[in-house]
Amino acid sequence: MSLIDVKVPDIGDFKNIPVIEIAVKPGDEVKADDPLITLESDKATLDVPAPQAGKIAEILVKIGDKVSMGSAIVKMEDAGGGAPKKQEATPGKADQKPAGKADTTASSAVESKQAAGESQPSTAGRSGLPPPVDFGNAHASPSVRRIARELGVDLTQLKGSGDKGRITTDDVKRALSGGAAAGSGIPEIPAQDFSKFGPVEELKLSRLKKLSGPHLLRSWLNVPHVTHTDEADITELEAYRKQLDTAGKEKGYRVTMLAFLLKASVSALKDAPEFNSSLAPSKDALILKKYYNIGVAVDTPDGLVVPVIKDVDRKGIIELSQELGAVSARMREGKIQPADISGGTFSISSLGGIGGTNFTPIVNAPEVAILGVVRSAMKPVWDGKAFQPRLMLPLCLSYDHRVIDGASAARFTKRLADILSDVRELVL
């Protein structure tokens, strides 16, 4: 039998991604699509699968190594099944950030960071994120580097307390609480022994929540949030949606209010382009985006993920409904690709299926605004002569006050409400 080199397939714009797990050892028999190694980008974990059945002859990488597309990871004995199938990197777990959020992604959407020796091209054209941190020759293990990336601690500024000056996890935690190395200046909440007061149980956070948490904190600390609320009369729109949904169910898809919110948001964004922008790294200019990729917070068993629906302005309600159904199912199954959660320009976080009257969604930086919606309710609305029962949808717009002022936010939300109140606006 001949030996073949299994290489990292196309994983998007990511380079120098750390290997965090090796799932096989020499001598193992594998089937096509069995996971070989797990990589961890700043937005997701990704499994590299076997391209075909065979026997592992040699492992070419170790935990902590960094690989890119085309890097050889294992040598495998060809089981005689013919040419290898095209490889795809598939995520092992739903580990992204949402976004808040939308964080909501999240999803998605998160700030790019990386470990020692990593050199990655700017992602400004894709997500507007700042370049990743380079820890240089910091004396730290891969696991400590990963924790530092997640918490936003610069290892090059730390003095290690471990053997021969090695930086430990405790050093990273102390830097975070101290503020100077982490750049936050916020004192840590004092630890308490809660078991003194009664029975307790420790439940580990999912990897998704551990990854999204620092991104949410960065967004909250760096973005001066303001939330503006309004209501949209969706009485006629809901009747139209139900008609489309009834027809859609017969064809295997559902039509939800979210598809209409996507289209309405694009119409409002075209009228107010500063809402579809990012603040330049210099903080003295706006990067106006001429495309409309909307992040949508999806609830998964491990937490929120924020997949990005691309080119919403070019798609109709039916196409968006079908794509939303497919994307939501994929996110809940943990099948996240890097492209699924990157490139967003605006986000929507919908709690309409659960309830509530209003909330403050966290802006998914480097975006500058996010729309939150909760459950619609029938209310008496004065029409000039009498009160009429109307179905009203609360709208909650959080925005970056450095970019958007209150008057602009009020006009944007009012415009969005007007579009949702008249379904004819959606086809203009």
JOQUIGI-V174791 format. One record per residue. N is the residue number from 1. RES is the residue in one letter. OMEGA is omega in whole degrees, -180 to 180 (999 if undefined). NEAR is the number of other ideal C-beta (glycine too) atoms within 8 Angstrom. Layout:
# JOQUIGI-V174791
n=<N;N>
res=<RES;RES>
omega=<OMEGA;OMEGA>
near=<NEAR;NEAR>
This chain:
# JOQUIGI-V174791
n=<1;2;3;4;5;6;7;8;9;10;11;12;13;14;15;16;17;18;19;20;21;22;23;24;25;26;27;28;29;30;31;32;33;34;35;36;37;38;39;40;41;42;43;44;45;46;47;48;49;50;51;52;53;54;55;56;57;58;59;60;61;62;63;64;65;66;67;68;69;70;71;72;73;74;75;76;77;78;79;80;81;82;83;84;85;86;87;88;89;90;91;92;93;94;95;96;97;98;99;100;101;102;103;104;105;106;107;108;109;110;111;112;113;114;115;116;117;118;119;120;121;122;123;124;125;126;127;128;129;130;131;132;133;134;135;136;137;138;139;140;141;142;143;144;145;146;147;148;149;150;151;152;153;154;155;156;157;158;159;160;161;162;163;164;165;166;167;168;169;170;171;172;173;174;175;176;177;178;179;180;181;182;183;184;185;186;187;188;189;190;191;192;193;194;195;196;197;198;199;200;201;202;203;204;205;206;207;208;209;210;211;212;213;214;215;216;217;218;219;220;221;222;223;224;225;226;227;228;229;230;231;232;233;234;235;236;237;238;239;240;241;242;243;244;245;246;247;248;249;250;251;252;253;254;255;256;257;258;259;260;261;262;263;264;265;266;267;268;269;270;271;272;273;274;275;276;277;278;279;280;281;282;283;284;285;286;287;288;289;290;291;292;293;294;295;296;297;298;299;300;301;302;303;304;305;306;307;308;309;310;311;312;313;314;315;316;317;318;319;320;321;322;323;324;325;326;327;328;329;330;331;332;333;334;335;336;337;338;339;340;341;342;343;344;345;346;347;348;349;350;351;352;353;354;355;356;357;358;359;360;361;362;363;364;365;366;367;368;369;370;371;372;373;374;375;376;377;378;379;380;381;382;383;384;385;386;387;388;389;390;391;392;393;394;395;396;397;398;399;400;401;402;403;404;405;406;407;408;409;410;411;412;413;414;415;416;417;418;419;420;421;422;423;424;425;426;427;428>
res=<M;S;L;I;D;V;K;V;P;D;I;G;D;F;K;N;I;P;V;I;E;I;A;V;K;P;G;D;E;V;K;A;D;D;P;L;I;T;L;E;S;D;K;A;T;L;D;V;P;A;P;Q;A;G;K;I;A;E;I;L;V;K;I;G;D;K;V;S;M;G;S;A;I;V;K;M;E;D;A;G;G;G;A;P;K;K;Q;E;A;T;P;G;K;A;D;Q;K;P;A;G;K;A;D;T;T;A;S;S;A;V;E;S;K;Q;A;A;G;E;S;Q;P;S;T;A;G;R;S;G;L;P;P;P;V;D;F;G;N;A;H;A;S;P;S;V;R;R;I;A;R;E;L;G;V;D;L;T;Q;L;K;G;S;G;D;K;G;R;I;T;T;D;D;V;K;R;A;L;S;G;G;A;A;A;G;S;G;I;P;E;I;P;A;Q;D;F;S;K;F;G;P;V;E;E;L;K;L;S;R;L;K;K;L;S;G;P;H;L;L;R;S;W;L;N;V;P;H;V;T;H;T;D;E;A;D;I;T;E;L;E;A;Y;R;K;Q;L;D;T;A;G;K;E;K;G;Y;R;V;T;M;L;A;F;L;L;K;A;S;V;S;A;L;K;D;A;P;E;F;N;S;S;L;A;P;S;K;D;A;L;I;L;K;K;Y;Y;N;I;G;V;A;V;D;T;P;D;G;L;V;V;P;V;I;K;D;V;D;R;K;G;I;I;E;L;S;Q;E;L;G;A;V;S;A;R;M;R;E;G;K;I;Q;P;A;D;I;S;G;G;T;F;S;I;S;S;L;G;G;I;G;G;T;N;F;T;P;I;V;N;A;P;E;V;A;I;L;G;V;V;R;S;A;M;K;P;V;W;D;G;K;A;F;Q;P;R;L;M;L;P;L;C;L;S;Y;D;H;R;V;I;D;G;A;S;A;A;R;F;T;K;R;L;A;D;I;L;S;D;V;R;E;L;V;L>
omega=<179;177;176;174;174;-175;177;-180;178;-180;177;-175;-174;176;176;-179;-178;171;-178;180;174;-170;-176;175;180;-179;180;171;-180;174;177;178;172;-180;178;177;176;178;178;171;178;-176;-176;166;-176;175;171;-174;173;-179;-179;176;179;-178;-180;-180;-176;174;-174;-180;175;-180;-178;176;178;-177;177;177;179;178;177;-177;177;167;-174;175;179;-179;178;-177;180;-177;179;175;179;-177;171;175;180;-176;178;-180;-180;-174;174;174;168;-174;95;2;140;104;139;999;122;173;-137;-83;152;-177;-174;176;-178;-176;-170;174;-175;179;-174;179;-180;178;-175;-179;-177;-176;179;-177;177;-179;-176;178;176;-177;176;-178;179;-176;-176;180;177;-179;178;177;-180;179;-180;178;-178;-176;178;180;179;-176;-178;-180;-175;172;-175;178;-179;-179;-180;176;-179;179;-178;176;179;177;179;-179;179;178;180;-179;180;174;-173;-178;-178;178;-176;-179;-178;-179;179;174;-177;179;178;173;-176;-179;177;-174;-180;-178;179;175;179;180;-178;175;175;178;180;-180;178;179;-176;-178;179;179;178;180;178;-179;-178;-178;-175;-177;174;-174;166;178;177;-179;178;178;176;176;-176;-176;-179;-179;180;177;178;179;-180;177;179;-179;179;178;-178;-179;179;-179;173;176;179;176;-179;178;-178;178;178;178;177;-179;180;180;179;179;179;180;178;178;-178;-172;180;177;180;-174;170;177;-180;179;179;180;-180;-180;176;172;-179;-177;-177;177;-173;178;-172;175;-179;-180;-180;179;178;178;-179;-178;-177;171;-177;174;-178;176;-172;173;-178;-178;-177;-175;178;-177;-178;180;178;180;179;180;178;179;-179;-179;-180;178;-180;179;-178;177;179;-177;-175;172;179;-179;-178;-170;-180;174;-179;178;-177;-177;176;175;-175;174;-174;180;-177;180;-180;178;174;176;179;175;180;180;-178;-178;14;170;-177;-180;177;179;173;177;177;-173;175;-178;176;-179;174;-178;-178;-179;-178;179;-177;174;180;177;-180;179;-174;-180;177;177;-179;-177;172;-176;178;-174;175;-175;-172;176;-174;-179;178;179;179;179;180;-178;177;178;178;179;179;180;-179;-179;-179;-175;180;179;-176;-179;179;999>
near=<7;5;9;10;8;14;10;12;10;6;13;8;8;9;10;11;13;13;16;10;7;12;9;11;7;7;5;8;7;12;7;10;5;10;10;15;14;14;16;11;11;10;15;13;13;16;14;14;13;14;9;11;9;13;11;17;9;7;11;8;11;7;8;7;8;10;11;11;9;5;9;8;14;15;11;13;11;11;9;5;8;4;3;8;7;6;11;7;14;9;14;10;10;15;14;19;21;22;24;20;18;23;22;24;25;23;23;22;24;15;9;12;9;11;11;11;8;11;6;12;5;6;13;8;4;8;11;8;10;6;7;10;7;9;12;7;4;11;8;12;7;10;7;14;15;12;11;14;12;11;10;11;12;11;14;7;7;13;6;11;7;9;4;5;8;10;15;10;8;7;14;16;8;8;13;13;8;8;11;8;11;12;8;8;5;6;5;6;4;4;4;4;5;7;7;4;4;5;4;6;4;4;4;4;7;9;10;16;10;9;15;21;10;10;17;16;8;11;14;9;8;6;11;6;12;9;11;11;10;12;9;12;12;13;8;9;12;11;8;9;12;8;8;12;11;8;8;13;9;6;6;5;10;8;11;9;14;10;12;12;13;14;12;13;14;12;13;13;13;9;7;12;8;11;13;11;13;10;12;9;4;5;6;4;6;9;10;8;9;3;8;13;13;15;23;16;21;13;4;12;4;11;10;20;20;26;17;16;14;7;8;14;8;4;9;5;11;10;8;14;15;9;10;13;10;8;13;10;8;11;15;10;6;11;8;15;12;14;7;11;20;15;9;15;12;16;20;17;15;13;12;10;5;7;5;9;4;8;8;8;16;17;14;22;10;8;14;13;14;19;15;17;14;14;10;10;6;6;7;7;10;7;7;3;3;5;7;8;8;10;11;13;13;14;14;15;16;13;16;13;9;7;10;12;6;7;6;10;14;10;9;15;13;9;12;16;13;10;12;14;10;8;7;6;10;11;4;5>
